[in-house]
Amino acid sequence: MRIDLVQNDAQAKEWLLFPLEIYANDASYIRPLDNDIEDVFDKKKNKYYKFGDCERWLLRDSNDKVIGRLAVFTSKKWKNKQPTGGVGFFECINDQEAANFMFDNATEWLKDRGMEAMDGPINFGERDKWWGLLVSGFEEPLYNMNYNPPYYVELFENYGFQVWFNQICPGMTVEQELSEKFMNLHAKYDADPDFSARHIRKKDLDKYAEDFVTIYNKAFAQHGDGKALDLRQAKFMFAKMKDIIDEKIVWFVYHKNDPVAMWINIPDLNQYFKHFNGKLGWWQKIQFVIMRLRKVCKRFVGVVYGVVPEFQGKGVDAYMIVECAKVVQPSKRYLKYEMQWLGDFNPKMLNLAKNLEAAEVRRLRTYRYLFDRTLEYKRHPIL
């Protein structure tokens, strides 16, 4: 076996297309958009190249056949007790020796760059994309979510990777009745004229971007590694999402006209993109518009949820969720709802899913491998 560094267009194409061999007979696999993957490794588009280093590798057998691929990377943006790099975009035949060969080379590559541990499989970017190994719930993945064969779990764990944290994806059917607790909390706020809940209007996106920034910075920027979001970023994000936004599934709560809670959901784009075989040219864009008009997407996804500190734990979220349900459930526009993954280090968010009576749909897992095998291993701290 040998590893080839991806250095030209031909190798980049081999690296991009290799997963099609792994998933050739897997009906649940949805091929990611080529551009979404390629953008991760484009120095002009991925800001993480400003803070780190990245390589893509092809693993070949003695007959020169590709039998695996991997990306290895470092970033100064990741803060850990031990300097920690990452591996991601792992694909491999069901062969422990092949997997070990890639992991051994990744270990040496990261050691040479001062790292003392590696996380995987993760993204050379933010946690909202391509993060974690699927360990249960092997059904069609959400957009930009990792998907893999079940045997990958053994390949990682047999090498010595340990659980850093679990990523829980709760979900429910849209027709499911909300709990009596939710309904009682809703009634409390519904009777208070100081509170109102409303879904967004696309014509007022800039106003909702401002409200988003207010809630986000109060709820998240002061905790953990959260960083303040500026209005320019939010307006850009909302404008970029405009074509896919469904007004009826994006909600805000106001107290005396001050924004205090938000629930940002979007249609699951994979329900469209699974028909495109990785491409998004002009023809696919026309198909996308037609499918949107035909309402072929039956699953929507929770991407951001936040409540300002002074109203956390007081039931404002229940008020917002019931108001959304009053609009979404009768329309029968969607059949399923699923949240983006929640880390098991975040009990507050997991408790929200529990109160919502959402069941675990799938689980991903972020692993860590300490290079010094004599060190005590500790999991991700609880928030």
N, C-alpha and C positions, 0 to 999 in steps of 0.2 A: 504493500500500500504506500501511497505517497500523497502529499498535499500540494496542490497547485494554488498559488496566489492569483486571484482574479485581477488581471492587468489589461485586458483588452475587451472589445465588444463581443467577440465570439465566446470568451470565457464567461462574461457577464450574462450572456443569453443562456449558456449551459446552466449556470447557477440559478437563474430565474426559473427555468423550465424543469429542473430536476424534480420538484415536488409532484409533477404530473405523473411520474412513474410510481411514486409512493401511493398516490390516491386514485390510481386508474380505476379501481373497482369499488370505490367508497362513495356511495350515493349521498352521504351527508356532507361531503367536502364541497366547499364553494371556493373556486379559484379567486384569490384576491386580484384587484385591479393591478396590472403591471406597473402603472405609474405610481401607485401608492407605495409599492415596494421599492421601486427604483429611486423615488424621491428621498428615501431614508439614506441612500448612499450617494446622493448628489451634494457635493460640497457647497453648491450655490443655494441649495434649498434647505439643508438641514443645519440649523444653528449649532448643533452639538459638535460639529467639526471645529468650532472656535475654541472648544474647551477640552477636546480629547483627540483620540486616534482610533482608526477603524480599518479593518481588513476583512475581505471575504475570501473564503477558501472553498476549493473543490477537493473532495477525497476520491481518489481513483484506486482501483484494484490493479492486480498485476497484468490484466489485459487492457488497461487504460480506460476501463469503463467507470463512469461516475457512480459512486455508491453512497455518497454523502455530501453534505454542504454545511457550512457554519459561517457565522460572522463573529468577530471578536472585537472588543472595543473598550476604551477607557474614557472617563469624563471627570473633569474637576468639579462638575456640578453635583456629583453624588457624594454625600457626606456620610461616612461610616467610621466606626471605631477602628477597623482595619481598612487601609486603602483597598478598594474593591472595584474590580473591573466586571465586564459582562460578556456573556456569550448569548447569541440569539439566532433566530432564523435557522434553527437546527432541523435538518432532515437527514434520515439515515435508514439504510436497510436494517432488517432485524438481525443485527450482528453486534454483540457486545464488544468484540475486538475492534470493529470499525469505529464504534462510538468512542471507545477508550482512546483510540489513536488520535481522534480529533480533540478530545478533552485534554489529553496529555500535552499536545502541541499548544492548545489554548493556555494551559497552565504555565508553560515555559514562556510563551509570548507575553503574558501578563506579568509574570515575575520579572522579566527583563525591563518592564516599564514601572517597576516599583510596587506592583500590586501584591497583596497578601491574601486575597480571596477573589472568588468570581461568583456572580449571580447568574442564574439562567433558568429557562430561556427568557431573556428580556430584550427590550428594544433599544437601539441607539437613539434614544429620544425620550419622550414623555411616557408615563405609565398608562395613558389611555389607549395606546395602540400596541399590539403585538407583544403583550406582556403575560408571561406565565405559561405553564404546561397544563394542558387539559388532562384531568385525572378522572372525571366522571361527567356524565351528560354528553355523550358523543352524538349530538344532533347538530343540525345546521348551525354554524357559528354566526354570531352577530358581526356586523361590519367592523373590520380592523381588529378582529379578535382571533387569537391563535387557535388552531385546530390541529390535532395530531392523532396518530394511531395509538391505541392503548399501550402497546409495547414500549413506547418511549419512556413511560414511567419507570420501567425496570432498567432501561439503559442509563437513565440519570441516577437512580438510587443505587444500582449495583456499582457504579463508579465511585460513589461516596457522597454525592450531593445530599444535603439535609434540608428539611423544610424550613424556609425563612419565614414565609407566611402563606396562608391559604387565601384564595380569592373566590368568594362566594357570589353566585349570580342568582338572586331570588327572582321568582316570577309567579304569574297567576293568569288565569283566564279573565278576560275583560268582564264577562258576565257574572263573575263571582261576587256575591254580596259582601259588603263591607261589614265589619264587626259592629256590635251594638255600642262598644266603647267609642269607635270613630263617629258613629251617628250622634251620640250624646255630646261629644266635644264639638261637633259641627253645629249642633243646635245652640250651644252656648255662644259661639262667636257669631252665628247668623242672626242672633237676637240683639247683638251689640252694634249700634249704628256707627261706632268708631272703626269697625273692621269691614273690609270689602275684599273679595277675591275676583279676579278677572283673568281671562286668557288674553294673549297678546293680539295685536292687530299689526299686520305687516306695514301698514302705512305709517305706523308710529315706532318703527324699530329703534330709532335713535333714543327715544324716550325710555324704552325698555332696556336698552343697553346701559343707560345711566343707572336705572334701578338695579340691574344685574351687578354692576360694579359696586354699588352701595352695599348690597347684601353680601356679595362675595368677600369684599375686603373686611367687613365686620365679622363674618362667620368663619373665614378660613385664613386670612393673611397673617393673623397673629398666632397661629398654631403650627407646631411642627416645622416643616420646611416650606410652609406656604409663603408665597410672595404676593405683594399687593399687585392688583391688576389696574391698569390705567384705562381711562375712557376710550382712548384711541384704539387700544387693543380690542376692547369689547365691541366697539362699533364695527371694526374690521371683521371680527368673528361673526357677529350677527348678519352683516351684509353678505359674507361668504355663505352663510347658511340659508339665506333668504329663499332660494329656489326649492329647498327641501323642507322648510318649516311648515308644519301643520299648526295653524293658529290655535286650534281647539285642544292641543295637548301641551301647550306651554303656559304655565300659570304663575301669577304673582299674588301675594297677599299684602294689603296696605292697612296701616293703623294711622288714622287721621292723615291719610294721604302720604305717609312715609312708608317706603317699601320695607317689609320685614321678613318675607319668606318667598322662595321661588322654587319651582319644580320644572326643570327644562327636559322635555322629552322630544324625540324625533322618530320618524318612521325608520324601521330597520332597512337600511339601504341594500343590505345583502339580498333582500327579497326581490330587488330589481337586478342587482349586479350578477346574481348567479346565472342569469341568462346571457351574459356578455362575454364569457370565456376570457376574462382578464382585460378586455379592451374597453375603451371609452372614447371612441371617435365620434364623428358627426352622426353616423347611422345609429349607434348605441344611444346617443343623446336624444334622437328622435323617438326611439323605442321607449326610452325612459319617460318622456313626456306622455306618450300614449298610455303606458302602463299606469302612470300617476292618475290620468283621467279615468282610467278603468278601475282604479283603486285596488290594484292587485296585491298591494302590501297589507298584510293582516296582522303584523306585529309591530308594536312601537316600543321604544327603548328609553329608559331613564338615564340621562347623561350627567346632569348636575342637580343637586338638591341642597338647599341651604336655608337656615333660619338664623336671624341675628341673635346674638347671645341673650339679650333680655327677654326673648320669647321662646327660647329653647326649652323643651320639656313641658310646655304649657298647652299643647294641643292645637296650636296654630296649623301645624302640618296636617292634622286630621281634617280641619276645616277646608283647607286647600284641596286635599285629595277627594273629599266628598263632592266639592263643587265641580271638580273635573269629571268625576264619575257621573254626575247628573247630566253632563253634556255628552260624554263619550259612550256610555253604556247604551242609551236609547238609539244612537246613530248606527250601532253595529258595524261601524267602519273598521274596527280592529277586533281581533279575536284573542290575541295574546299580548301580555305586557311582561317585559323583563328588564331588570335593572342591570346597568353595567356593574362590573364586579365590585364587591365590598370586601376590604381586607379584614381578616379575622382579628386584626389588631385594633379595630374600630368598633367596640361594642355598642356605641350609641346608634350607629347606622344599622348594625345588625338587629338591634332592638326595634328600630322603625320597621324593618322588613317583617319582623316577628309580629308586631302589632297589626301590620297590614294583612297578616295571615298569608303572606307570600311564601311559597315553598321553594326550596333549593332546586334550580333547574339544571345547573352545571357547576362544576368546581374546577378552577385552575389552581396552579401552585407555583410559587416562586421559590426556587432552590438556591442555597448558598453552599459553596465548597471552600473550606479553609485550607490553605496550602500547608500550614503547619498542623499536622494531624494530632499533635499533642495538646493543642489549645482547647479549653473548655468552650463548647458550642452553646450559644444562646440565641433564641429566636427573636424576631422583630418585637421591640417593646410595645406594650399596650398603650394606646393614646388615652 
